[in-house]
Amino acid sequence: QVQLVESGGGLVQAGGSLRLSCVAPEHIFSGYAMGWFRQAPGKEREFVAYISWSGGSSDYADSVKGRFTISRDNVKNTGYLQMNRLKPEDTALYYCATDIRLTTDYTAYKYWGQGTQVTVSS
């Protein structure tokens, strides 16, 4: 069931930056953890980053640590993923998701967006 809306994807050269946004209805954003996940063609969906409702807890996949930053604006019901120093291997469809639980397991998240494509050229 798609209820979140991602935006901000696109085509960028290696080393460039993109900022993804995720807008959600208040009833599935307020009090919920938010995660970003990605899926490349032929691969399983994988964890990228998550952030707690308060913003006090966050974590990242090792592959993006130091390059990506997750944040949220609980007044605007919007989450963000700032992606810097992008690499060709970051190319994927990026999804945001929310759930009561704070977890890296994508199967645990109840609410999802349709995804936004990120393509990094070498």
C-alpha positions as CSV (number, residue, x, y, z in Angstrom):
1,Q,0.0,0.0,0.0
2,V,1.7,3.2,-1.3
3,Q,1.2,6.2,0.8
4,L,4.5,8.0,0.8
5,V,5.8,10.1,-2.1
6,E,9.5,10.3,-2.9
7,S,11.1,12.9,-5.1
8,G,14.6,14.2,-6.0
9,G,16.0,11.3,-7.9
10,G,17.8,11.8,-11.2
11,L,20.9,11.3,-13.3
12,V,24.2,12.6,-11.8
13,Q,27.8,12.1,-12.5
14,A,30.0,10.2,-10.0
15,G,31.1,12.5,-7.2
16,G,27.9,14.5,-7.4
17,S,25.1,15.0,-5.0
18,L,21.4,14.5,-4.8
19,R,18.8,15.2,-2.1
20,L,15.8,12.8,-1.9
21,S,12.6,13.9,-0.2
22,C,9.8,11.8,1.2
23,V,6.4,13.3,2.0
24,A,4.0,11.3,4.2
25,P,0.5,11.7,5.6
26,E,0.8,12.8,9.3
27,H,-0.9,9.6,10.6
28,I,1.9,7.4,9.2
29,F,4.7,9.8,9.9
30,S,4.1,11.3,13.4
31,G,5.6,8.9,15.9
32,Y,7.0,6.6,13.3
33,A,10.5,5.7,12.4
34,M,11.6,6.3,8.8
35,G,13.9,4.3,6.6
36,W,15.4,4.6,3.2
37,F,16.0,1.5,1.1
38,R,17.2,0.9,-2.4
39,Q,16.9,-1.8,-5.0
40,A,19.1,-2.3,-8.0
41,P,18.0,-4.4,-11.0
42,G,18.3,-8.1,-10.2
43,K,19.2,-7.5,-6.6
44,E,17.3,-7.6,-3.3
45,R,16.1,-4.5,-1.7
46,E,18.7,-3.3,0.8
47,F,18.8,-1.0,3.8
48,V,20.4,2.4,3.3
49,A,19.5,4.5,6.5
50,Y,17.0,4.9,9.2
51,I,16.0,7.6,11.7
52,S,13.9,7.5,14.8
53,W,10.8,9.7,15.2
54,S,12.7,12.1,17.4
55,G,15.7,12.1,15.2
56,G,17.9,11.1,18.1
57,S,18.8,7.7,16.6
58,S,20.0,7.0,13.1
59,D,22.1,4.4,11.4
60,Y,23.5,3.8,7.9
61,A,24.6,0.9,5.8
62,D,28.4,0.6,5.8
63,S,28.4,1.3,2.0
64,V,27.0,4.8,2.5
65,K,28.4,5.9,5.9
66,G,30.2,9.2,5.7
67,R,28.5,10.0,2.3
68,F,24.7,10.0,3.0
69,T,22.8,11.8,5.7
70,I,19.3,11.1,6.8
71,S,17.1,13.7,8.4
72,R,13.4,14.6,9.0
73,D,11.2,17.6,9.5
74,N,8.3,16.5,11.7
75,V,6.4,19.7,11.1
76,K,6.4,19.2,7.4
77,N,5.9,15.4,7.7
78,T,8.9,15.1,5.3
79,G,12.0,13.0,5.4
80,Y,15.3,13.5,3.5
81,L,18.3,11.6,2.3
82,Q,21.2,13.8,1.4
83,M,23.6,11.8,-0.8
84,N,27.1,13.1,-1.5
85,R,30.1,11.7,-3.3
86,L,27.8,9.4,-5.3
87,K,29.2,6.3,-6.9
88,P,28.0,4.3,-9.9
89,E,27.2,1.5,-7.4
90,D,24.7,3.8,-5.7
91,T,22.5,3.5,-8.8
92,A,19.1,2.0,-7.8
93,L,15.5,2.8,-7.1
94,Y,15.3,4.5,-3.8
95,Y,12.3,4.0,-1.5
96,C,11.3,5.6,1.8
97,A,9.2,3.7,4.4
98,T,7.8,4.2,7.8
99,D,6.9,1.9,10.7
100,I,6.5,2.0,14.4
101,R,9.7,-0.2,14.7
102,L,13.2,1.2,14.1
103,T,14.9,-1.6,12.1
104,T,17.2,-2.3,9.1
105,D,14.8,-5.1,8.0
106,Y,12.8,-3.8,5.0
107,T,10.2,-6.5,5.4
108,A,9.2,-5.0,8.8
109,Y,8.2,-1.6,7.3
110,K,4.5,-1.2,6.8
111,Y,4.2,1.9,4.7
112,W,6.1,2.6,1.4
113,G,6.5,5.0,-1.4
114,Q,6.7,4.1,-5.1
115,G,10.4,5.0,-5.3
116,T,12.6,7.5,-7.1
117,Q,15.3,6.5,-9.5
118,V,18.9,7.5,-8.9
119,T,21.4,6.9,-11.7
120,V,25.1,7.7,-11.2
121,S,27.2,7.7,-14.3
122,S,30.9,7.0,-14.3
